[in-house]
Amino acid sequence: MTVESTAARKPRRSAGTKSTAGKRTTAKNAPGTDPELVQLLTPEGERLKNPENATYDKYVADITPDELRGLYRDMVLTRRFDAEATSLQRQGELGLWASLLGQEAAQIGSGRATREDDYVFPTYREHGVAWCRGVDPANLLGMFRGVNNGGWDPNGNNFHLYTIVIGSQTLHATGYAMGIAKDGADSAVIAYFGDGASSQGDVAESFTFSAVYNAPVVFFCQNNQWAISEPTEKQTRVPLYQRAQGYGFPGVRVDGNDVLACLAVTKWALERARNGEGPTLVEAYTYRMGAHTTSDDPTKYRADEERESWEAKDPILRLRRYLEASNHADEGFFAELEAESEALGKRVREAVRAMPDPDRFAIFENVYADGHALVDEERAQFAAYQASFADEGGH
Amino acid sequence: MAEAVTFKNMALAKAINESLRRALDSDPKVLIMGEDVGKLGGVFRVTDGLQKDFGESRVIDTPLAESGIVGTAIGLALRGYRPVVEIQFDGFVFPAYDQIVTQLAKMHARSLGKVKLPVVVRIPYGGGIGAVEHHSESPEALFAHVAGLKVVSPSNASDGYWMMQQAIQSDDPVIFFEPKRRYWDKAEVNTEAIPGPLHKAQVVREGTDLTLVAYGPMVKLCQEVADAAAEEGKSLEVLDLRSVSPLDFDSIQASVEKTRRLVVVHEAPVFLGSGAEIAARITERCFYHLEAPVLRVGGYHAPYPPARLEEEYLPGLDRVLDAVDRALAY
């Protein structure tokens, strides 16, 4: 689209200067609109087996119907939770929400590939991964409601706090992985980030460090096509997974709306890490169906048809088609899950509304581990100020 | 009894080196990281010989990426390590400033105390060595302004040794500013007798007429100023702050209540610097004791100048003496 309109604005560029015109439009086309994807499940729900995906297929070859239903359940509940959070934001219960709508397969597939002793470094949209790690969904909402800046113990589920500054956590993941290697442990680390973050220096530096120290880390980039209003074309001139090659480790692009493929590829990458083979970049090619956050208005920068084309690749729908076609799930299963979804929505809604505002002295809590004279002084001033209301018989 | 105590005469750089060696030796979780810290021993040789004795997995030469150094140190700390990272020069810390300010400083609070980040960021800082640009700056106020960070600066070998021990043992991130022009100054270090806490200021010279407050490279200058003033019959007290965050206002107050006059000296630009904070707080605390306004001597609101002009820019003996005279004239 942009290619054509650029050409149309520049009629001087006749057929004779085609190569120049081509150069100028490379940026638009480079990331690949027809990417080579690892895919195990087509949008129509057909199970694919071919020589191209054989490397990864074996990681899900023995998956049971029960496990398949489990993946489906994870995606449905995550979507339901996400929808509830979006509604809660609209109702004024949350200050902001970053929806994962459309990215359920990328998150559940990769999240379910992790082992309990692995460590996960998310950005701020990894609600599905958090679900896989056993973090209570309600705990994810505290920071969006404004009652805390984190909300869970990172060591409780080996799931680090959400990171707002784009790409910072990829370095933390790398350092943590360097520590694992030093400890001689066989666990691994997975770092999540988006296509926008791929432009950040910290991500490049994490690639450098992880390669140099052969750190057991998997970089899981969810390329959801948009960094707020900026398309992937504004981030890169080569497909993102190809970046890895320049750092000396493998990169692979997986169909991010195919939960089986995401599970298989991530298992493969984590196994490499555990075996001491170093980092891997996985680019999950997917789509953010909703807004960047609830403050965003995607109608200003992208066409409805684009979303519609991706809806046809819906990750949940495609697994449902497969489950139905293979008789791995019956109506009873889907009905039961529907009821479970509603119950989850209700529980989350009630939990958010019941969240108390933090104690006002929380401002001064945990600023330092060892304490700090200035914090002590200001806490005392604050306490005296608060007490002055009590003296006046106020509130 | 004296035999039981180990005194060594050594330069500041060597004292920090011995301190790092002791930390590496006593805690297997302590790591040294940075550019050129291994075989070369750092451009100031502060880590000299450590990689040889502790190996490449404890003393780690890193890629040339400051954000990467601090960011991976955070990850290592999350895994239970205690990294001591070196930023080669003051002006090179800014690529890492994001990681230090948005991540290192805040993670303990964000995790409601579940996560501790015992990371020490060593930064050789300050001017007076004739370096090229970005090699002579004093950005301590930029870090002291950030809650969650501790900011310290030793002025002598003994403090270099002990403050490094204390910084590494701290569960908080510590920005450790090393006055590079004092690296080669020798002093006696008692490696057995543990001195006061990391954040306690120290009276390094007693006096009655005026208090000079300084830290890091300016402490020695202030002692010279006090010597010069003494020849004119003026008795100056010199206080070595040692820590910029937290600031030991109690010690400054005690001194000012005695001398009733205060001049703060630092190399960093005066505008919105640590001297401004000291002046404001001491004015609040000691308003009725003060005989003169608190005066500040420091750098100008200009980029650090080329080496041939740095003696004009840096506080020197005469500039500080002028401020002392002005304060005493009230």
Interface residues (C-beta under 8 A of the other chain):
Chain A: N148 N149 G150 D153 P154 N155 H160 L161 T163 V165 S168 T170 L171 H172 A173 T174 G175 Y176 A177 M178 G179 I180 K182 D183 G201 D202 E205 S206 T208 F209 V212 E365 N366 V367 Y368 A369 D370 H372 A373 L374 V375
Chain B: S57 T62 P63 A65 S67 G68 V70 G71 T72 A73 I74 G75 L76 A77 L78 R79 G80 Y81 P95 D98 Q99 T102 Q103 K106 M107 H108 A109 R110 S111 L112 G113 K114 V115 K116 A147 G148 K150 S170 D171 D172 H199 S245 P246 L247 D248 F249
